[in-house]
Amino acid sequence: MSFTHPTGTRGARQPSRSTNWINKLVARRARRASGKTMGMNLLVLTTIGRKSGEPRATPVGYFPGPDGGWLIAASAAGAAANPAWYLNLAAHPDQVTVELAGRKVAVTAEELHGTEREQAWTQITTDAPAFRKYETATDREIPVIRLTPKD
């Protein structure tokens, strides 16, 4: 299935650009060590910019997925718009890498829909209840993405 979630009409503010330096620090930690950072399991998601064509690295919280993969949610802290990394994934779902705990893995990104999305969303909100707040802050359905290691 394709990436299909539109922008909402209401929501929290998008995380500001001033958080870039925090993201760099968090990404460095996620690349080096396993375990929780700021209460979440983190990985560094590297996408290809849909406009620039340049690699873009973003730390994101992850949840264990099936077959050794990862689940991530494009919550943008409940903002009305999807995060930029989601739009990059939609443009280039086969040009994605994940970095965590000293390893780099090429992955394929797939947005989940229907029952698969609901099951994954239940797992995410059970493991990290803050995501429920994000869900109520916006009128868009928060996309859930499965990252599957390439063979």
C-alpha positions as CSV (number, residue, x, y, z in Angstrom):
1,M,0.0,0.0,0.0
2,S,1.0,3.6,-0.5
3,F,1.6,6.5,1.8
4,T,-1.9,8.2,2.0
5,H,-2.3,10.3,5.1
6,P,-3.3,13.9,4.3
7,T,-2.6,16.9,6.5
8,G,-5.2,17.7,9.1
9,T,-6.9,21.0,9.9
10,R,-6.0,21.3,13.5
11,G,-3.3,20.1,15.8
12,A,-0.4,21.1,18.1
13,R,2.5,23.1,16.8
14,Q,5.1,21.4,14.7
15,P,8.4,20.9,16.6
16,S,10.5,24.0,15.9
17,R,13.6,24.2,13.8
18,S,15.5,25.2,17.0
19,T,15.2,21.6,18.1
20,N,17.7,20.7,15.4
21,W,20.7,20.8,17.7
22,I,18.8,18.6,20.2
23,N,18.1,16.1,17.5
24,K,21.8,16.0,16.6
25,L,22.7,15.2,20.2
26,V,20.0,12.6,20.5
27,A,20.9,11.0,17.1
28,R,24.5,10.7,18.2
29,R,23.4,8.8,21.3
30,A,21.0,6.6,19.4
31,R,23.7,5.7,16.9
32,R,26.1,4.6,19.7
33,A,24.0,2.9,22.4
34,S,21.0,0.8,22.7
35,G,18.4,1.3,25.4
36,K,16.0,4.1,26.2
37,T,16.7,7.8,25.6
38,M,14.2,10.2,27.1
39,G,12.0,7.2,28.0
40,M,11.9,5.8,24.4
41,N,13.8,3.4,22.3
42,L,15.4,5.6,19.6
43,L,16.8,5.0,16.1
44,V,18.2,7.3,13.5
45,L,16.0,7.3,10.4
46,T,17.8,8.5,7.3
47,T,15.6,9.4,4.4
48,I,16.3,11.1,1.0
49,G,14.8,14.6,0.9
50,R,11.9,14.6,-1.6
51,K,12.9,18.1,-2.9
52,S,16.6,18.3,-2.2
53,G,17.6,14.7,-2.9
54,E,20.0,15.0,0.1
55,P,20.1,12.5,3.0
56,R,18.2,13.6,6.1
57,A,18.8,12.0,9.5
58,T,16.1,12.2,12.2
59,P,16.0,10.5,15.5
60,V,12.6,8.8,16.0
61,G,11.1,6.6,18.7
62,Y,10.6,3.0,17.6
63,F,8.7,0.0,18.7
64,P,9.6,-3.6,17.9
65,G,8.0,-4.9,14.8
66,P,7.5,-8.3,13.3
67,D,10.4,-10.2,11.9
68,G,13.1,-8.0,13.4
69,G,11.7,-4.8,12.0
70,W,10.6,-1.6,13.6
71,L,7.4,0.4,13.9
72,I,7.4,4.2,13.9
73,A,4.6,6.7,14.1
74,A,4.6,10.0,12.2
75,S,3.0,11.9,15.1
76,A,4.9,15.2,14.9
77,A,3.7,15.6,18.5
78,G,0.1,15.9,17.3
79,A,0.7,18.6,14.7
80,A,-1.8,19.1,11.9
81,A,0.9,18.4,9.3
82,N,2.8,15.2,8.9
83,P,6.5,15.4,9.7
84,A,9.0,16.1,6.9
85,W,10.5,12.6,7.3
86,Y,7.1,11.0,6.5
87,L,6.9,13.0,3.2
88,N,10.5,11.9,2.4
89,L,9.6,8.3,3.1
90,A,6.5,8.6,0.8
91,A,8.8,9.9,-2.0
92,H,11.6,7.3,-1.5
93,P,10.4,4.3,0.5
94,D,13.2,2.1,-0.8
95,Q,16.0,4.5,0.0
96,V,15.9,4.4,3.8
97,T,18.4,3.4,6.5
98,V,18.1,2.9,10.2
99,E,21.0,3.3,12.7
100,L,21.0,2.2,16.2
101,A,23.4,0.7,18.7
102,G,26.4,0.9,16.4
103,R,24.8,-0.7,13.3
104,K,23.3,0.6,10.1
105,V,20.6,-1.3,8.3
106,A,19.0,-0.7,4.9
107,V,15.2,-0.9,5.2
108,T,12.0,-0.7,3.2
109,A,9.3,1.6,4.6
110,E,5.6,0.6,4.3
111,E,2.7,2.5,5.7
112,L,0.2,0.3,7.6
113,H,-3.5,0.5,6.9
114,G,-6.7,-1.1,8.3
115,T,-6.3,-3.9,10.8
116,E,-2.5,-3.9,10.6
117,R,-2.4,-0.2,11.5
118,E,-4.9,-0.6,14.3
119,Q,-2.9,-3.5,15.9
120,A,0.4,-1.6,15.6
121,W,-1.2,1.6,17.0
122,T,-2.5,-0.3,20.0
123,Q,1.0,-1.6,20.6
124,I,2.5,1.9,20.3
125,T,-0.1,3.6,22.6
126,T,0.2,0.8,25.1
127,D,4.1,1.1,25.2
128,A,4.1,4.9,25.0
129,P,0.8,6.4,26.3
130,A,1.9,9.9,25.2
131,F,1.0,9.0,21.7
132,R,-2.7,9.0,22.7
133,K,-2.3,12.7,23.5
134,Y,-0.9,13.3,20.1
135,E,-3.8,11.5,18.6
136,T,-6.4,13.7,20.3
137,A,-4.4,16.9,19.6
138,T,-5.0,16.5,15.8
139,D,-7.7,15.6,13.5
140,R,-5.5,13.6,11.1
141,E,-4.9,9.9,11.5
142,I,-1.3,9.5,12.6
143,P,0.5,7.3,10.1
144,V,2.2,4.1,11.3
145,I,5.2,2.9,9.3
146,R,6.7,-0.6,9.3
147,L,10.5,-0.6,8.6
148,T,11.6,-4.0,7.3
149,P,15.3,-4.9,6.9
150,K,16.3,-5.6,3.3
151,D,17.8,-9.0,2.6
